Amino acid sequence: MYMRVVLNVRKKDVIVLPKNLREATGIDGEDEVMIDVASDKILLRALKPRVVDVDSRIVFELLRKEDSLETKRYREMIYSENVGS
């Protein structure tokens, strides 16, 4: 699909996307958009998060390892402060 729309830049440098343009591109009222600039061209597109399936066991294991590393780091910091006192 190809559309060409002429829009005005309003006060405070605001551009309002008309409803038909938002509907055609899947942009909703509170969505974030990605803007790419290449020389004199601007490409604006809906920024939609990707939904992925993640094995909860892997996430749990990664969080457990991260917690263990953080705990070790804090213990080392506390130990070095106590030794220096």
C-alpha positions in Angstrom: 0.0 0.0 0.0 1.2 3.5 -0.8 -0.3 6.7 0.6 0.9 10.3 0.2 -0.4 12.8 2.7 0.4 16.4 3.1 0.5 17.6 6.8 1.1 20.9 8.4 3.7 21.4 11.1 1.7 23.2 13.8 2.9 25.5 16.5 5.4 24.0 18.9 6.6 21.8 16.0 3.7 19.3 16.3 2.5 17.1 13.5 -0.9 15.4 13.9 -1.4 12.1 12.2 -5.0 11.9 10.7 -7.1 8.9 11.8 -7.1 7.3 8.3 -3.3 7.4 8.4 -3.1 6.0 11.9 -5.5 3.2 11.0 -3.6 2.3 7.8 -0.4 2.0 9.7 -1.7 0.4 12.9 -0.7 3.3 15.1 -3.0 3.8 18.2 -3.4 6.8 20.4 -0.8 6.0 23.0 1.6 4.0 20.9 5.3 4.8 20.6 6.6 5.3 17.1 10.1 4.8 15.6 11.5 7.6 13.5 14.4 7.0 11.1 16.0 9.9 9.4 18.1 9.5 6.2 19.3 12.7 4.6 16.1 14.7 3.8 13.6 11.8 4.4 11.8 10.8 7.6 10.3 7.3 8.0 7.8 6.9 10.9 6.5 3.6 11.9 4.6 2.0 14.8 6.8 0.6 17.5 5.1 -2.6 18.5 6.7 -4.9 21.1 7.4 -8.4 19.9 5.8 -11.2 21.9 8.1 -14.2 22.3 7.7 -17.5 24.1 10.3 -17.9 26.8 10.9 -20.9 28.9 10.2 -19.8 32.4 12.8 -22.2 33.8 15.6 -20.5 31.8 14.4 -17.0 33.1 14.3 -18.3 36.6 17.9 -19.8 36.3 19.2 -16.5 34.8 17.7 -14.5 37.6 19.0 -16.9 40.2 22.6 -16.6 38.7 22.2 -12.8 38.6 21.1 -12.7 42.2 24.0 -14.9 43.2 26.5 -12.6 41.5 25.0 -9.5 43.0 25.1 -11.0 46.5 28.8 -12.0 46.0 29.6 -8.5 44.7 27.9 -6.8 47.7 29.6 -9.1 50.2 33.0 -8.3 48.6 32.2 -4.6 48.8 31.2 -4.8 52.5 34.3 -7.0 53.3 36.7 -4.6 51.6 35.1 -1.6 53.5 35.4 -3.5 56.9 39.0 -4.5 56.2 39.9 -1.0 55.3 38.5 0.4 58.6 
